[in-house]
Amino acid sequence: MFDYKFLSEDAIEKDEFLIISFEKLMFLNVLGMRQPKYLKDLKLVRDRIAEINTLLHDFY
């Protein structure tokens, strides 16, 4: 399901490392969240990203 192959798709290779996308990193964080404070923090990040996206869309 969400294995190494999934995470490494479209990853950037740098030296001996694979750098996964920000979206996949956030996705992994969401899967591991159990505490209400972390969920609240994630919602704040989500809302801020949506706000920035709207501002950029309106600007361009």
Backbone as JSON, one array per atom type, in Angstrom:
{
  "sequence": "MFDYKFLSEDAIEKDEFLIISFEKLMFLNVLGMRQPKYLKDLKLVRDRIAEINTLLHDFY",
  "N": [[0.84, -1.18, 0.0], [1.25, 1.78, 1.13], [4.11, 1.82, 0.62], [7.71, 1.53, 0.25], [8.11, 1.74, -2.52], [5.9, 3.29, -3.32], [6.44, 5.69, -1.89], [8.9, 6.43, -2.99], [8.4, 7.06, -5.62], [8.77, 9.49, -8.11], [10.62, 10.76, -6.54], [13.42, 12.84, -5.68], [16.74, 12.28, -6.44], [19.54, 12.56, -4.45], [22.82, 12.53, -3.84], [23.28, 9.84, -1.81], [20.67, 9.61, -1.14], [17.06, 9.64, -1.29], [14.74, 12.11, -1.94], [11.62, 12.73, -0.9], [8.4, 14.01, -1.95], [6.9, 17.01, -0.6], [4.19, 16.75, -0.2], [3.85, 13.97, 0.12], [5.35, 13.6, 2.41], [3.84, 15.09, 4.28], [1.53, 13.58, 4.15], [2.4, 11.16, 5.32], [2.8, 12.12, 7.91], [0.17, 12.72, 8.63], [-0.95, 10.15, 8.69], [0.27, 9.15, 10.96], [-0.72, 10.64, 13.05], [-2.27, 11.1, 16.16], [-2.89, 12.61, 18.36], [-5.01, 15.25, 19.51], [-3.98, 17.92, 19.42], [-2.01, 17.82, 17.44], [-3.55, 17.26, 15.21], [-5.06, 19.59, 15.1], [-3.0, 21.43, 14.57], [-2.24, 20.53, 12.03], [-4.55, 21.12, 10.57], [-4.45, 23.9, 10.7], [-2.13, 24.38, 9.18], [-3.01, 23.34, 6.72], [-5.13, 25.14, 6.16], [-3.71, 27.52, 5.93], [-2.07, 27.01, 3.73], [-4.06, 26.76, 1.77], [-5.03, 29.37, 1.83], [-2.79, 30.84, 0.93], [-2.57, 29.73, -1.61], [-4.95, 30.67, -2.77], [-4.48, 33.44, -2.7], [-2.25, 33.6, -4.43], [-3.4, 32.61, -6.76], [-5.33, 34.58, -7.28], [-3.65, 36.73, -7.68], [-2.19, 36.11, -9.95]],
  "CA": [[0.0, 0.0, 0.0], [2.11, 2.97, 1.21], [5.41, 1.23, 0.85], [8.88, 2.23, -0.28], [7.89, 2.04, -3.94], [4.97, 4.43, -3.36], [7.11, 6.9, -1.41], [10.04, 6.81, -3.82], [7.96, 7.52, -6.95], [9.01, 10.91, -8.37], [11.55, 11.32, -5.56], [14.63, 13.44, -6.22], [17.92, 11.58, -5.95], [20.61, 13.48, -4.03], [23.87, 11.69, -3.27], [22.8, 8.49, -1.51], [19.34, 9.76, -0.56], [15.9, 10.0, -2.1], [13.97, 13.16, -1.29], [10.22, 12.59, -1.3], [7.68, 15.28, -2.06], [6.32, 17.58, 0.61], [2.85, 16.18, -0.05], [3.98, 12.62, 0.68], [5.82, 13.76, 3.79], [2.68, 15.49, 5.08], [0.65, 12.42, 4.18], [2.92, 10.26, 6.35], [2.52, 12.75, 9.2], [-1.26, 12.55, 8.91], [-1.19, 8.76, 9.05], [0.78, 8.89, 12.3], [-1.28, 11.55, 14.05], [-3.27, 10.56, 17.08], [-3.22, 13.58, 19.4], [-5.83, 16.35, 19.0], [-3.19, 19.12, 19.13], [-1.36, 17.63, 16.15], [-4.58, 17.39, 14.19], [-5.37, 21.02, 15.02], [-1.87, 22.05, 13.88], [-2.32, 20.16, 10.63], [-5.64, 21.9, 9.98], [-3.95, 25.26, 10.53], [-1.22, 24.36, 8.03], [-3.85, 23.16, 5.54], [-5.85, 26.38, 5.9], [-2.74, 28.53, 5.5], [-1.7, 26.67, 2.35], [-5.2, 27.12, 0.93], [-5.07, 30.83, 1.77], [-1.7, 31.27, 0.05], [-2.93, 29.31, -2.95], [-5.97, 31.6, -3.24], [-3.82, 34.72, -2.95], [-1.44, 33.48, -5.64], [-4.32, 32.46, -7.89], [-5.93, 35.9, -7.54], [-2.59, 37.63, -8.13], [-1.79, 35.75, -11.32]],
  "C": [[0.89, 1.26, 0.0], [3.52, 2.52, 1.56], [6.53, 2.08, 0.24], [8.68, 2.63, -1.73], [6.98, 3.26, -4.09], [5.69, 5.72, -2.99], [8.23, 7.37, -2.33], [9.66, 7.25, -5.24], [8.13, 9.03, -7.04], [9.91, 11.56, -7.32], [12.78, 11.87, -6.29], [15.83, 12.72, -5.6], [19.02, 12.6, -5.66], [21.64, 12.66, -3.27], [23.32, 10.28, -3.05], [21.36, 8.5, -0.98], [18.29, 9.99, -1.63], [15.1, 11.02, -1.3], [12.54, 13.06, -1.81], [9.54, 13.95, -1.32], [7.13, 15.73, -0.71], [4.94, 16.97, 0.87], [2.91, 14.78, 0.57], [4.47, 12.67, 2.12], [4.66, 14.15, 4.71], [1.69, 14.34, 5.21], [1.09, 11.43, 5.25], [2.65, 10.82, 7.75], [1.05, 12.55, 9.6], [-1.56, 11.12, 9.35], [-0.76, 8.46, 10.48], [0.16, 9.73, 13.4], [-2.37, 10.89, 14.88], [-3.73, 11.61, 18.09], [-3.98, 14.76, 18.8], [-5.02, 17.6, 18.64], [-2.52, 19.0, 17.76], [-2.36, 17.78, 15.01], [-4.97, 18.85, 14.0], [-4.26, 21.76, 14.26], [-1.93, 21.76, 12.38], [-3.42, 20.94, 9.91], [-5.22, 23.35, 9.76], [-3.01, 25.36, 9.34], [-2.02, 24.24, 6.74], [-4.56, 24.46, 5.17], [-4.91, 27.47, 5.39], [-2.3, 28.27, 4.06], [-2.82, 27.04, 1.39], [-5.3, 28.63, 0.76], [-4.0, 31.36, 0.82], [-2.02, 30.92, -1.39], [-3.96, 30.26, -3.56], [-5.35, 32.95, -3.57], [-3.0, 34.68, -4.23], [-2.32, 33.37, -6.87], [-4.93, 33.8, -8.27], [-4.9, 36.86, -8.11], [-2.22, 37.37, -9.58], [-3.03, 35.51, -12.15]]
}
